[in-house]
Amino acid sequence: MKIFSISVVLAPPSGPSVVLSTSSDLASFSFYQRGSVGEFMSFFTKTVAERTLQGQRQSVQENSYTAHVYNRGGAEQLAGVIITDQEYPVRPAFSLLTKLLDDFTAKVPQSSFGNPGAISFPDINTYIQKYQDPRQADTIMRVQQELDETKIVLHKTIESVLQRGERLDNLVERSEALSAQSKMFYKTAKKQNSCCLIM
């Protein structure tokens, strides 16, 4: 599961889209491939942002990449695009895009959208690093993992209790057998002692 690129795009309903802020992690590609892969990511980002209607979310697959797009629309006309491998889960991707767009609109004034080169939004680099693990983006996924871990511990505990229970059952059976033997010994000893009474 890997995030390759994450972007905030100005996506007006008519006209070309403009990337306002972007960050990419192309370390998994060779040095010579990074330039062309970066261009592909930029083109893919703009294309899917332009072709996603306002208020819509969609995922678009191209070869081994998936672009998750959330075009919020509204007064800001912003869209978030995250390009991942095909293994990255959908729900955390859209959770991440919602957080990203909320954070971007809170920190970057709408008046600066006309000059994308002047926009400074360093938090986008934090997003791409922090959310490489989808459990960080999706609290439901994180809770599910914690539940799975707890369930494993519970199963181990129950198994150990059952093993102890089986051992206890064996001890109880042995003690019952021992009790029967000791009663027989007592009776036999009493009988033996009764015939050898000294008067």
N, C-alpha and C positions, 0 to 999 in steps of 0.2 A: 504494500500500500504506500503510494507516494504521491505527493503534490509536486507538480512541475512548475506551475505558474498560477498566480492569483492576481486579479486586476479589478480596479474600479473604473467603469467606463461611462462616459456621458453618452446616452443613447436616445437622442430625440426621435420621435415617431417618424419624422421624415428627414432624410439627410444622413450623412455618414456619421458613424460613431467615432468618439475620440477617447483614447485611453488617458485617464487623469492620473492614475497611480498604478504601478505594477511592481511585482517582485517575482523572480523566478529562481528555481533551484535546478540547475542543469549539470550538477556535478556527476551525475551518473552517465553522462555522455562524454565521449572523448573530446579533447581540446579542439580538434578540427571540425567536429560536428556541431559544437555549441552555437556557432553563428547562424547556421541554417536552421537548426532546431529552434533557436530564439525567434527568428523571423517567422517560422511556421506558427509558433505559439501566438505571436502578435497578430498574425493574419487570422488565425482560428478564433482568437478572442474577439476581434472586431466583427467578424462575420457572424458568429453566433449571437453576439449582443444585438446586432442590427436586425437579425431575423427572429428575435424573441419578442413577442408582443408585450406591451406594458402590463404589469400585474401578473405576469406568467413566470413559471419555473419550468425548466426543461433540461434534460440531459441529452447530449449529442455525442455519439461515438464516431471516432475516425481512427482507423487502424487500431493501435493498442492504447489510444488515448480516449478519455471521456471528458467533455467540457460540460460542467454543471453551470447553468445560467439562471440568475434571478434578476429579472428586469422589474425593479420596483416601480418605475414610472413616477407618477405624481409630479409635484412642482420641480423637484430636483432633476428628474429624468435620468436617474442613475441605474446602472446595472452592475451586478457583480458576476465575475466569471472566474471559475477555478478549473484548471486543467489537471487531471489526475490520471493515474493508470486505471485499468478497468476493475481492479480489486477494491479501490477506495469506496466505502459505503456511501449511498446516496443521502441518507438522512443527515449524517454529520457534515457532509459537504454543504447542504443547504442551510444547516444551522450556522456554519462558519460564514457563509455569504451574508446571512442576516446580521450577524454580529459585526462583520466587516463594514457593511453599509451603514449600520447605526453609528458605529464609531467614526466613520469617515464624515458623515453629515454633522456629527457633533463637533468635530475638530477642524473641519475645513469649511470656510464660508462659501456660500453659493456664488458670491460675486467673483471668486477666483477661478471658477470653472472655465471662463473665457481664455485664461492664460495657463494651460496645463503645465508648462515648464516651470512656473513659479510655485506650484503646489508642492508643499513639503508634508509628507505623511509617512514618517519612518516606521510607524506601527505595523505597516503592511509586511515588513521584513520579519517582525516578531510573529505575526500570524502564520507565515509560511513555515517558520521553524517550529513553532509550538504545536501546530496542528498536523504535523506529519503523522502523529499518532491520532487516529480518529476518535479515540476514547476521550481525548481532551476537548474535542468540539461538542461531543454529544453526551450529556449527563445521563441519558437513559442507557446508552451503551456502557458507560462507566458503572452505573448501578447494576446492570446485568452481569458485568464481569465480577463485581464484588459478590453478587448473589451466587454466581457459579463457584467462586472460591469458597464461600461459606458452605455451600452444599457439599463440596468435596471434603471439607473438614468435618462436617456433620456425618457424612458417610463413613469416614475413617473412625470417628468416635463411636458410631453405632456398631461398626464391625468389631472394634476392640471390646465394647461392652458385651456383644454377643459371644465373643471368644471367652471373656471372663465368665459370662453366664454359663457357657458350656462347661468350663472348668469347675465352676461352683456346683453344677448339677452332678458332675463326676464325684466331687468331694462328698456331696450329700449321699449319693448312692453308696460310696465306700463307708461312710460313717454309719449308715443304716446296716450295712453288712457287718461292720465291726461291732455294732451294738448287738446284733443277733448272735455273733460269735461269743462276745463277752457274756451274754446271758447264758448261753449253753455252757461256757466254762464255769460260771458261777454255780449253775445247777450240778454239773459234774463234780466240781470241787466239794460242794455241800454233801453230795451223795457219798463221795469218797471219805469225807471227814466223818460222816455219820456212822459208817461201819467200823471205824477205828477209834471208837470212843473209849477212853480210859476211865475206869471207875475206881 
